[in-house]
């Protein structure tokens, strides 16, 4: 499942002005969790609501879910990060626990409860100018050649199954500001949000 919405926020929307404010992007936002039906307390949470309340997106939400995980990524040249390797979104703390327990005799990481992924996710591109490269790539199935490739166009929203393998290609110039969210049926472990 993949949905791409260009010009997600209108040019005269105050939220677009707020989300493009350089001060908001001084450093990446660490993983946060907002329970369902909680009112917004800041710009980030305003954007969470705007994303998941959008008429085209609401249809993808389950009837019941615990809430939304959200964070930001900044890739830049120069900068400490220029890409994100292949990964899939998951309950990181639970996954680490299972990896540790895998060392226990008789334990198998291949059990279905070993990896818990979100129901659905999104990325929103908040940079002002198009960076060079920095594509979101989503692998389809087991084939290395079946890949969806999405350009990080400013003010573009992408809804996709973030529990599938995906990455961000190396940027070669500019700044790529991404705000990401995941909808969780059951809240991930609190340890994921301690920073």
VENMOZI-V487569 format. One record per run of one state. SS is the DSSP state (helix for helix, strand for strand, loop for the rest). FROM is the first residue (numbers start at 1). TO is the last residue. If there is no record, write none. Layout:
# VENMOZI-V487569
ss	from	to
SS	FROM	TO
SS	FROM	TO
This chain:
# VENMOZI-V487569
ss	from	to
loop	1	1
strand	2	5
loop	6	13
helix	14	19
loop	20	21
helix	22	25
loop	26	31
strand	32	35
loop	36	42
helix	43	53
loop	54	54
helix	55	58
loop	59	66
strand	67	77
loop	78	83
strand	84	87
loop	88	91
helix	92	101
loop	102	111
helix	112	114
loop	115	119
strand	120	125
loop	126	131
strand	132	133
loop	134	135
strand	136	139
loop	140	146
strand	147	150
loop	151	156
strand	157	160
loop	161	165
strand	166	168
loop	169	170
strand	171	184
loop	185	189
helix	190	193
loop	194	195
